[in-house]
Amino acid sequence: MNSLESLGKNLRSARRQLFPNDTLDDFALRIGVSRATLQRMEKGDLSVSLEKYYRAAEVLGLAAPFLTLLSPPKSLFDD
């Protein structure tokens, strides 16, 4: 499983855990995408913009870790 597939799997798992009564259509509406786009996101589809994944993270309360992506590690000499 590649990283994007893992991202999609994590999205699906978080959606089911935090919004257990939502259908795919309900959650898609929450994040402002179509059902088809949400299905692609849950498969880790690279053609879906990062903005849409971030919006899902916001709705799920998981935006903070998302903001650390591509952040280089700090060394002992950094301020």
C-alpha positions as CSV (number, residue, x, y, z in Angstrom):
1,M,0.0,0.0,0.0
2,N,1.5,3.4,-1.0
3,S,1.3,6.6,1.1
4,L,-1.7,8.0,-0.7
5,E,-3.7,4.8,-0.3
6,S,-2.9,5.0,3.4
7,L,-4.1,8.6,3.5
8,G,-7.4,7.5,1.9
9,K,-7.8,4.6,4.3
10,N,-7.1,6.9,7.2
11,L,-9.7,9.4,5.9
12,R,-12.3,6.6,5.6
13,S,-11.6,5.4,9.1
14,A,-11.8,8.8,10.6
15,R,-15.0,9.6,8.8
16,R,-16.6,6.4,10.0
17,Q,-15.4,7.0,13.6
18,L,-16.2,10.7,14.0
19,F,-19.4,10.8,11.8
20,P,-20.8,7.3,12.1
21,N,-24.3,8.3,11.0
22,D,-23.1,10.1,7.8
23,T,-23.6,8.5,4.4
24,L,-20.9,9.2,1.8
25,D,-23.3,11.9,0.4
26,D,-23.6,13.5,3.9
27,F,-19.9,13.7,4.5
28,A,-19.2,14.8,1.0
29,L,-21.6,17.7,1.6
30,R,-19.8,18.6,4.8
31,I,-16.4,19.0,3.1
32,G,-17.8,20.5,-0.1
33,V,-17.1,17.8,-2.6
34,S,-19.2,15.4,-4.7
35,R,-19.7,11.8,-3.6
36,A,-17.5,10.6,-6.4
37,T,-14.7,12.9,-5.3
38,L,-15.0,11.6,-1.7
39,Q,-14.8,8.1,-3.0
40,R,-11.6,9.0,-5.0
41,M,-10.2,10.6,-1.9
42,E,-10.8,7.5,0.2
43,K,-8.9,5.5,-2.4
44,G,-6.0,8.0,-2.2
45,D,-6.5,9.3,-5.7
46,L,-3.7,11.7,-6.6
47,S,-5.9,13.6,-9.0
48,V,-7.8,15.1,-6.0
49,S,-6.4,18.4,-4.9
50,L,-4.5,18.7,-1.6
51,E,-7.0,21.5,-0.7
52,K,-9.8,18.9,-0.6
53,Y,-7.9,16.6,1.6
54,Y,-7.1,19.5,3.9
55,R,-10.8,20.5,4.1
56,A,-11.6,17.0,5.2
57,A,-8.9,17.2,7.8
58,E,-10.4,20.4,9.1
59,V,-13.9,18.9,9.4
60,L,-12.5,15.9,11.1
61,G,-10.5,18.0,13.6
62,L,-7.2,16.7,12.2
63,A,-5.8,19.8,10.5
64,A,-2.9,20.4,13.0
65,P,-0.9,17.3,11.9
66,F,-1.7,18.1,8.3
67,L,0.1,21.5,8.7
68,T,3.3,19.8,9.6
69,L,3.7,18.1,6.2
70,L,6.9,19.0,4.4
71,S,8.2,20.7,7.5
72,P,11.9,20.0,7.9
73,P,13.1,18.8,11.3
74,K,14.7,21.4,13.5
75,S,18.3,21.0,14.4
76,L,20.0,21.9,17.7
77,F,21.2,25.1,16.1
78,D,17.8,26.4,14.9
79,D,16.3,29.3,16.8
